Amino acid sequence: MASDPIVYVIDDDDGARGSLEFLLDCAEIRVRGFASADAFLKASPPLEGACVVTDVRMPGTSGIELVEALKARGVAVPVIMITGHADVPLAIQAMKAGVADFIEKPFDDEVMLGAIRRALTVQAGSESARAERQAILERMAALSAREREVVDGLVAGKANKAIAFDLSISARTVEVYRANAMMKMQAKTLSDLVRMATIIQLDAPR
């Protein structure tokens, strides 16, 4: 279950960081500030349901280097980059690094809040999808080899008789395996089962 949304503000400018923290507090969004990217990486706070807002230019690890460090750790978290300099090449570099948004100081409060809310919404959706995929993988792992073969046949659009012929078993036996597989996968309908298998890109050997 995802944690409550939180925004991590990383900026070496105490005034700018405090101002953004106050803005988020007023918007009733949880926030935690860090004076540097190095301090943030060292603290390694939980990133589930999170969004990072960071300045581009900071002593030590820069904003773009922070994005690259998070990617190297295999962390998928939306990052909004802010800068006090209109720097098009830097903005392009940031976007290529995978930042969610690039906002120039001084920024409009509503523009910043809008960007943060979009990032948190996308993050929540991504985590929900990952959680669903993991749950389906765990259910799939509970299937027997024969149940998996029957599911594979159903996903390929084959009728019970065709699956029975392929597996050299009776159509009635296919129905039993199909019923067991649907129960283990918690699928209410055949289309539900196919949807689950499609989500994890089931590719069982035939």
JOTAWO-V83810 format. One record per residue. RES is the residue in one letter. PHI is phi in whole degrees, -180 to 180 (999 if undefined). BURIAL is I if it has 24 or more other ideal C-beta (glycine too) atoms within 12 Angstrom, else O. D_CENTER is the distance of its C-alpha to the mean C-alpha in Angstrom with 2 decimals. Layout:
res=RES phi=PHI burial=BURIAL d_center=D_CENTER
res=RES phi=PHI burial=BURIAL d_center=D_CENTER
This chain:
res=M phi=999 burial=O d_center=12.97
res=A phi=-68 burial=O d_center=10.85
res=S phi=-74 burial=O d_center=13.13
res=D phi=-62 burial=O d_center=14.80
res=P phi=-57 burial=I d_center=13.29
res=I phi=-143 burial=I d_center=14.86
res=V phi=-114 burial=I d_center=15.67
res=Y phi=-101 burial=I d_center=17.04
res=V phi=-100 burial=I d_center=19.91
res=I phi=-119 burial=I d_center=21.29
res=D phi=-158 burial=I d_center=24.70
res=D phi=-78 burial=I d_center=28.05
res=D phi=-84 burial=I d_center=29.92
res=D phi=-57 burial=O d_center=30.60
res=G phi=-66 burial=O d_center=31.70
res=A phi=-66 burial=I d_center=28.71
res=R phi=-66 burial=I d_center=26.28
res=G phi=-64 burial=O d_center=28.37
res=S phi=-64 burial=I d_center=28.59
res=L phi=-70 burial=I d_center=24.85
res=E phi=-62 burial=I d_center=24.49
res=F phi=-64 burial=O d_center=27.32
res=L phi=-59 burial=I d_center=25.76
res=L phi=-70 burial=I d_center=22.54
res=D phi=-59 burial=O d_center=24.79
res=C phi=-65 burial=O d_center=26.81
res=A phi=-86 burial=O d_center=23.80
res=E phi=60 burial=O d_center=22.99
res=I phi=-113 burial=I d_center=19.63
res=R phi=-60 burial=O d_center=19.36
res=V phi=-145 burial=I d_center=19.90
res=R phi=-143 burial=I d_center=20.89
res=G phi=-103 burial=I d_center=22.66
res=F phi=-135 burial=I d_center=23.31
res=A phi=-82 burial=I d_center=26.25
res=S phi=-158 burial=I d_center=24.77
res=A phi=-67 burial=I d_center=21.76
res=D phi=-64 burial=O d_center=23.69
res=A phi=-66 burial=I d_center=24.00
res=F phi=-65 burial=I d_center=20.29
res=L phi=-64 burial=I d_center=19.55
res=K phi=-67 burial=O d_center=22.48
res=A phi=-69 burial=O d_center=21.39
res=S phi=46 burial=O d_center=17.89
res=P phi=-70 burial=I d_center=16.76
res=P phi=-62 burial=O d_center=13.91
res=L phi=-111 burial=I d_center=10.65
res=E phi=-67 burial=O d_center=8.86
res=G phi=70 burial=I d_center=8.88
res=A phi=-107 burial=I d_center=10.41
res=C phi=-141 burial=I d_center=11.49
res=V phi=-112 burial=I d_center=14.08
res=V phi=-114 burial=I d_center=17.27
res=T phi=-134 burial=I d_center=19.55
res=D phi=-73 burial=I d_center=22.92
res=V phi=-77 burial=I d_center=23.41
res=R phi=-101 burial=I d_center=26.75
res=M phi=-142 burial=I d_center=27.21
res=P phi=-60 burial=O d_center=29.53
res=G phi=78 burial=O d_center=28.05
res=T phi=-68 burial=I d_center=24.48
res=S phi=-81 burial=I d_center=23.74
res=G phi=-60 burial=I d_center=20.67
res=I phi=-68 burial=I d_center=19.95
res=E phi=-65 burial=I d_center=20.72
res=L phi=-64 burial=I d_center=18.25
res=V phi=-58 burial=I d_center=15.41
res=E phi=-67 burial=O d_center=16.83
res=A phi=-67 burial=I d_center=17.20
res=L phi=-65 burial=I d_center=13.59
res=K phi=-63 burial=O d_center=12.72
res=A phi=-64 burial=O d_center=15.66
res=R phi=-85 burial=O d_center=14.34
res=G phi=77 burial=O d_center=11.20
res=V phi=-94 burial=I d_center=9.16
res=A phi=-106 burial=I d_center=6.10
res=V phi=-138 burial=I d_center=7.40
res=P phi=-68 burial=I d_center=9.13
res=V phi=-122 burial=I d_center=12.80
res=I phi=-105 burial=I d_center=15.79
res=M phi=-104 burial=I d_center=18.95
res=I phi=-120 burial=I d_center=22.41
res=T phi=-146 burial=I d_center=25.76
res=G phi=-95 burial=O d_center=29.41
res=H phi=-124 burial=O d_center=30.45
res=A phi=-76 burial=O d_center=30.24
res=D phi=-132 burial=O d_center=29.18
res=V phi=-60 burial=O d_center=28.07
res=P phi=-58 burial=O d_center=27.71
res=L phi=-67 burial=I d_center=25.52
res=A phi=-63 burial=O d_center=23.31
res=I phi=-64 burial=O d_center=23.03
res=Q phi=-62 burial=O d_center=22.28
res=A phi=-65 burial=I d_center=19.50
res=M phi=-63 burial=O d_center=17.92
res=K phi=-65 burial=O d_center=18.34
res=A phi=-73 burial=I d_center=16.64
res=G phi=107 burial=I d_center=13.46
res=V phi=-70 burial=I d_center=14.04
res=A phi=-77 burial=I d_center=12.91
res=D phi=-159 burial=I d_center=16.56
res=F phi=-135 burial=I d_center=19.95
res=I phi=-123 burial=I d_center=22.50
res=E phi=-91 burial=I d_center=26.12
res=K phi=-80 burial=I d_center=28.18
res=P phi=-75 burial=O d_center=29.88
res=F phi=-98 burial=I d_center=27.11
res=D phi=-76 burial=O d_center=27.61
res=D phi=-56 burial=O d_center=26.11
res=E phi=-69 burial=O d_center=24.87
res=V phi=-65 burial=O d_center=23.25
res=M phi=-65 burial=I d_center=21.33
res=L phi=-62 burial=I d_center=20.42
res=G phi=-63 burial=O d_center=19.34
res=A phi=-64 burial=I d_center=17.01
res=I phi=-66 burial=I d_center=15.52
res=R phi=-64 burial=I d_center=15.20
res=R phi=-62 burial=O d_center=13.52
res=A phi=-63 burial=I d_center=10.89
res=L phi=-67 burial=I d_center=10.43
res=T phi=-66 burial=O d_center=10.45
res=V phi=-63 burial=I d_center=7.77
res=Q phi=-62 burial=I d_center=5.50
res=A phi=-63 burial=I d_center=7.14
res=G phi=-66 burial=O d_center=6.83
res=S phi=-65 burial=I d_center=3.28
res=E phi=-69 burial=I d_center=4.19
res=S phi=-64 burial=O d_center=7.38
res=A phi=-66 burial=O d_center=7.05
res=R phi=-65 burial=O d_center=6.18
res=A phi=-65 burial=O d_center=8.98
res=E phi=-65 burial=O d_center=11.12
res=R phi=-62 burial=O d_center=11.08
res=Q phi=-65 burial=O d_center=12.05
res=A phi=-63 burial=O d_center=14.68
res=I phi=-66 burial=I d_center=16.04
res=L phi=-61 burial=O d_center=16.38
res=E phi=-67 burial=O d_center=18.30
res=R phi=-67 burial=I d_center=20.50
res=M phi=-61 burial=I d_center=21.15
res=A phi=-65 burial=O d_center=22.27
res=A phi=-81 burial=O d_center=24.85
res=L phi=-74 burial=I d_center=26.54
res=S phi=-76 burial=O d_center=29.77
res=A phi=-59 burial=O d_center=30.34
res=R phi=-69 burial=I d_center=32.49
res=E phi=-62 burial=I d_center=30.08
res=R phi=-65 burial=I d_center=27.41
res=E phi=-64 burial=I d_center=30.02
res=V phi=-66 burial=I d_center=30.83
res=V phi=-60 burial=I d_center=27.23
res=D phi=-58 burial=I d_center=27.03
res=G phi=-67 burial=I d_center=30.23
res=L phi=-64 burial=I d_center=29.08
res=V phi=-65 burial=I d_center=25.93
res=A phi=-76 burial=O d_center=28.38
res=G phi=86 burial=O d_center=30.31
res=K phi=-84 burial=I d_center=33.30
res=A phi=-78 burial=O d_center=35.71
res=N phi=-54 burial=I d_center=36.65
res=K phi=-64 burial=O d_center=39.94
res=A phi=-67 burial=O d_center=38.37
res=I phi=-66 burial=I d_center=36.00
res=A phi=-59 burial=I d_center=39.07
res=F phi=-64 burial=O d_center=41.03
res=D phi=-62 burial=O d_center=38.35
res=L phi=-97 burial=I d_center=38.07
res=S phi=58 burial=O d_center=41.82
res=I phi=-132 burial=O d_center=41.43
res=S phi=-80 burial=O d_center=42.63
res=A phi=-63 burial=O d_center=40.81
res=R phi=-63 burial=O d_center=41.28
res=T phi=-65 burial=O d_center=39.51
res=V phi=-60 burial=I d_center=36.58
res=E phi=-61 burial=O d_center=36.44
res=V phi=-66 burial=O d_center=36.37
res=Y phi=-62 burial=I d_center=33.52
res=R phi=-63 burial=I d_center=31.62
res=A phi=-63 burial=O d_center=32.21
res=N phi=-64 burial=O d_center=31.15
res=A phi=-64 burial=I d_center=27.92
res=M phi=-65 burial=I d_center=27.06
res=M phi=-67 burial=O d_center=27.87
res=K phi=-66 burial=I d_center=25.74
res=M phi=-83 burial=I d_center=22.74
res=Q phi=59 burial=O d_center=23.43
res=A phi=-97 burial=I d_center=23.90
res=K phi=-81 burial=O d_center=26.37
res=T phi=-136 burial=O d_center=27.30
res=L phi=-63 burial=I d_center=27.40
res=S phi=-64 burial=O d_center=25.07
res=D phi=-65 burial=O d_center=22.51
res=L phi=-63 burial=I d_center=22.97
res=V phi=-64 burial=I d_center=22.65
res=R phi=-61 burial=O d_center=19.39
res=M phi=-62 burial=I d_center=17.91
res=A phi=-65 burial=I d_center=19.42
res=T phi=-68 burial=O d_center=18.16
res=I phi=-58 burial=I d_center=14.49
res=I phi=-96 burial=I d_center=14.98
res=Q phi=52 burial=O d_center=17.48
res=L phi=-54 burial=I d_center=20.33
res=D phi=-142 burial=O d_center=22.99
res=A phi=-73 burial=O d_center=25.56
res=P phi=-67 burial=O d_center=28.94
res=R phi=-99 burial=O d_center=31.76
